Amino acid sequence: MKTQITVAQVIQSVGRSSAATLERGSGHVKS
């Protein structure tokens, strides 16, 4: 149960950083 929370938080944190990078290169990911 604790792992899911951590994974979700990491995805949100990394997702925000990755989204900016992916948007610049791909411009397809819009979360």
DOSEKE-822848 format. One line per field, with one value per residue (C-alpha): residue number from 1; residue in three letters; x, y, z. Coordinates in pm, whole numbers. Layout:
<rs>
num = (NUM/...)
residuo = (ALA/...)
x = (X/...)
y = (Y/...)
z = (Z/...)
</rs>
This chain:
<rs>
num = (1/2/3/4/5/6/7/8/9/10/11/12/13/14/15/16/17/18/19/20/21/22/23/24/25/26/27/28/29/30/31)
residuo = (MET/LYS/THR/GLN/ILE/THR/VAL/ALA/GLN/VAL/ILE/GLN/SER/VAL/GLY/ARG/SER/SER/ALA/ALA/THR/LEU/GLU/ARG/GLY/SER/GLY/HIS/VAL/LYS/SER)
x = (0/285/456/158/156/528/502/210/401/714/516/352/687/876/574/574/942/919/603/793/1081/857/637/943/1054/735/465/224/208/-35/-118)
y = (0/236/149/262/601/643/537/772/1060/984/959/1296/1455/1299/1331/1707/1732/1478/1641/1966/1788/1565/1857/2036/1738/1546/1794/1504/1446/1688/1593)
z = (0/82/-244/-451/-282/-341/-705/-763/-607/-808/-1131/-1061/-978/-1268/-1494/-1445/-1531/-1813/-1949/-1999/-2170/-2380/-2477/-2611/-2818/-2888/-2795/-2770/-2395/-2233/-1875)
</rs>
